[in-house]
Amino acid sequence: MSVEASTPVLSEVAERVGVTLEVAQGVLGDIPAAELEGKSLDHLAWIVRGQWRAAAERRQGEPVVVVEEELPRSLVADAVEHAGVSSLTSGVVVRVVTDDTAFVVDSLVAAFTARGAGIGDLVHPQMRAVRDDAGRLITATRNRKRQGAVRLPGHSEELPAGAHEVAESWVYLHLSPEGEFDGSQDMVETVHKVLRDVRLASEDWQSMRDMALQTADDLENDPPVSVPEFATADVRRFLHWLADDNFTFLGYREYALDVVDGE
């Protein structure tokens, strides 16, 4: 999306919400310009205001999950006009603020769609949050290490005294229909379970990838005498292919091979 083309819209949204332009750009920056122009300012301001409030206080490692069942008329009107959603099935909105790790968005979408929920709007910027020691949000900008991040005029990299940076994922999901969930608490519990699983996979993923590469090296440097070289070469190539971001490592198992009767 062109940030320059959307600046008038984002400026108006920032003014309505009472946040900086960088916050509005960060939250809404992934929405294509044409789609952004097609949404009402009330709707866009509601998205940004809700994300800002959800992120207001959070300690690192502790996700914030908010489910909103009463949606504004502006969201429902835009959904009816552009997405064919009837006002009787306007759905719910789920807001998630959590540490920025791999697999967050795909895992949340999979968990909701697996139980029959439909994904309406999905916004998931990676944000650079500045928080005080109590986890209170001071400011936030789009994470410049991510593609599409933009430096706006007047931005300073200097942090206030006692503040620290946190790389966060701010996820906004409009679900319609809501699927087979037993109310908002069921949705909150589902999100927390997904985020726990994601954290485990993310923390161990690099170690498992390293193990795959180490196994490939072992097969080259100390191949089993009972296996033809062409076979170990195929396995090595396969392991390198897996490690080249073609596979999501969730676990591995080691086997002890014993010699029995010479075999």
C-alpha positions in Angstrom: 0.0 0.0 0.0 1.1 3.6 -0.6 1.5 5.3 2.7 1.7 8.7 1.0 -1.6 8.2 -0.8 -3.4 7.2 2.4 -1.9 9.9 4.6 -5.0 12.2 4.5 -7.2 9.3 5.7 -4.7 8.2 8.4 -4.2 11.8 9.6 -7.9 12.2 10.1 -8.1 8.8 11.9 -5.2 9.8 14.2 -6.9 13.1 15.0 -10.2 11.4 15.8 -8.6 8.8 18.1 -6.0 11.2 19.7 -2.9 9.2 18.7 0.1 10.0 16.6 0.1 9.5 12.8 2.7 6.8 13.3 0.2 4.8 15.4 -2.5 5.0 12.9 -0.1 4.1 10.1 1.2 1.2 12.1 -2.3 -0.3 12.8 -3.8 0.3 9.4 -0.7 0.2 7.2 -1.3 -3.3 5.8 -4.8 -2.4 4.4 -4.6 -1.8 0.6 -5.2 1.9 -0.2 -8.4 1.2 -2.2 -9.9 -0.8 0.7 -8.8 1.8 3.1 -10.7 4.5 1.1 -13.7 2.3 1.0 -14.1 2.2 4.8 -15.8 4.9 6.8 -13.6 7.1 9.0 -15.7 6.0 12.0 -14.9 2.4 11.3 -11.2 3.0 10.9 -11.0 5.1 14.0 -12.8 2.4 16.0 -10.2 -0.2 14.8 -7.3 2.0 15.9 -8.9 3.1 19.2 -9.6 -0.5 20.2 -6.1 -1.7 19.3 -4.6 1.2 21.3 -6.8 0.5 24.3 -6.0 -3.3 24.1 -2.3 -2.5 24.0 -2.4 0.0 26.8 -0.9 -2.2 29.5 0.9 -5.5 29.0 3.9 -7.2 30.5 6.3 -9.0 28.1 5.2 -12.7 27.8 1.6 -12.0 28.8 -0.8 -11.6 25.9 -3.8 -9.4 25.9 -7.0 -10.9 24.4 -10.2 -8.9 24.0 -13.4 -10.1 22.4 -16.0 -7.4 21.4 -19.5 -8.6 20.7 -21.2 -5.2 20.4 -19.9 -3.8 17.1 -20.3 -0.2 15.9 -22.8 0.6 13.2 -20.0 1.8 10.9 -18.4 -1.7 10.9 -21.7 -3.4 10.2 -22.5 -0.9 7.4 -19.1 -1.4 5.8 -19.5 -5.2 6.1 -22.9 -5.2 4.5 -21.9 -2.9 1.7 -18.5 -4.4 0.8 -18.5 -8.0 2.2 -22.1 -9.1 1.9 -22.5 -9.6 5.6 -26.0 -9.2 6.9 -26.6 -7.1 10.0 -28.0 -10.2 11.7 -24.7 -12.0 11.4 -22.3 -9.1 12.0 -20.1 -11.3 14.2 -17.5 -10.4 16.8 -14.1 -8.8 16.8 -11.1 -10.4 18.5 -8.1 -8.2 19.4 -4.8 -9.8 20.4 -1.6 -8.0 21.6 1.3 -10.4 22.1 5.0 -10.8 21.7 5.9 -10.8 18.0 6.8 -14.4 17.1 6.5 -16.5 14.0 3.3 -18.5 13.3 1.0 -16.2 15.4 -1.4 -15.0 12.7 -1.6 -18.3 10.7 -2.2 -20.3 13.8 -5.0 -18.0 15.0 -6.7 -18.1 11.7 -6.4 -21.9 11.5 -7.9 -22.2 15.0 -10.9 -20.0 14.3 -11.6 -21.4 10.8 -11.3 -25.0 12.1 -14.3 -24.3 14.3 -16.4 -22.8 11.5 -15.6 -19.1 12.0 -15.4 -16.9 8.9 -12.6 -14.3 8.6 -13.9 -10.8 7.7 -11.3 -8.2 8.3 -7.8 -9.2 9.3 -5.2 -6.7 10.4 -1.9 -7.8 11.9 0.9 -5.3 12.0 4.2 -5.9 13.7 4.7 -3.0 16.1 7.6 -1.5 18.0 6.0 -0.7 21.4 7.7 1.5 23.9 6.6 0.6 27.5 7.6 1.7 31.0 8.7 -0.8 33.7 5.0 -1.5 34.6 4.2 -2.4 31.0 2.2 0.7 30.3 2.3 1.8 26.7 4.1 5.1 26.0 4.0 5.0 22.2 4.1 2.6 19.3 5.3 2.6 15.7 5.5 0.1 13.0 8.5 -2.2 13.4 11.0 -0.8 11.0 12.7 -4.2 10.7 9.7 -5.4 8.8 9.0 -4.8 5.2 6.8 -1.8 4.5 7.8 0.1 7.6 8.0 3.9 7.1 9.9 6.6 9.0 7.6 9.6 9.4 9.0 13.1 9.9 9.9 14.1 13.5 10.4 10.6 14.8 13.2 10.1 17.3 14.9 6.8 18.2 15.7 8.1 21.8 13.7 6.3 24.5 12.3 8.1 27.5 14.0 7.3 30.8 13.0 4.0 32.3 11.3 2.8 29.0 12.1 -0.2 26.9 11.2 -1.5 23.4 9.1 -4.6 22.8 8.5 -6.2 19.4 4.7 -6.9 19.4 2.1 -8.3 17.1 -1.2 -6.4 17.2 -3.9 -8.7 15.6 -7.4 -7.6 14.7 -9.9 -10.2 13.6 -13.5 -9.6 12.5 -15.2 -13.0 12.7 -18.4 -13.5 10.8 -20.0 -16.0 11.2 -18.7 -16.7 14.7 -18.5 -20.4 14.2 -18.9 -23.2 16.8 -17.8 -21.3 19.9 -19.5 -21.2 23.3 -19.4 -17.5 23.8 -16.6 -15.0 24.1 -14.8 -16.8 27.0 -14.4 -19.9 24.8 -12.7 -17.6 22.1 -10.4 -16.1 24.7 -9.3 -19.5 26.0 -8.8 -20.7 22.4 -6.5 -17.7 21.7 -4.5 -18.3 24.8 -4.0 -22.0 24.0 -2.9 -21.2 20.5 -0.4 -18.6 21.7 1.0 -21.0 24.2 1.6 -23.6 21.5 3.1 -20.9 19.2 5.5 -19.8 21.9 6.7 -23.4 22.4 7.1 -23.9 18.6 8.9 -20.5 18.2 11.3 -21.0 21.1 12.3 -24.5 19.9 12.1 -24.0 16.2 15.7 -22.8 15.6 17.1 -25.6 17.7 15.2 -28.2 15.7 16.3 -26.6 12.5 19.9 -26.7 13.7 19.5 -30.4 14.6 18.3 -31.2 11.0 21.4 -29.5 9.6 23.6 -31.2 12.1 22.1 -34.6 11.1 22.9 -33.8 7.5 26.5 -32.9 8.4 26.8 -36.2 10.4 25.6 -38.2 7.4 28.2 -36.6 5.2 31.1 -36.8 7.7 30.3 -40.2 9.3 27.8 -42.0 7.1 26.5 -45.4 8.2 28.4 -48.2 6.5 25.3 -50.3 5.8 23.6 -47.5 3.7 24.5 -46.8 0.1 26.0 -43.3 -0.5 23.3 -42.3 -2.9 20.7 -42.9 -0.2 22.5 -40.8 2.4 23.0 -38.1 -0.2 19.2 -38.0 -0.9 18.6 -37.7 2.9 21.1 -34.8 3.2 19.6 -32.9 0.3 16.1 -33.4 1.9 17.2 -32.2 5.3 18.8 -29.1 3.8 15.6 -28.5 1.8 13.5 -28.7 5.0 15.8 -26.3 6.8 15.6 -23.8 4.0 12.3 -22.4 5.3 10.3 -25.1 3.6 9.0 -26.8 6.7 7.7 -25.8 10.2 9.6 -27.7 12.8 7.3 -28.7 15.7 9.3 -31.7 17.1 11.8 -34.4 16.4 12.5 -37.9 17.7 15.8 -39.8 18.1 16.1 -43.5 17.6 18.8 -45.8 18.9 19.7 -48.4 16.3 21.2 -51.6 17.8 23.0 -54.4 16.0 21.2 -57.7 16.4 22.7 -60.8 14.9 25.0 -58.8 12.8 22.1 -56.7 11.3 
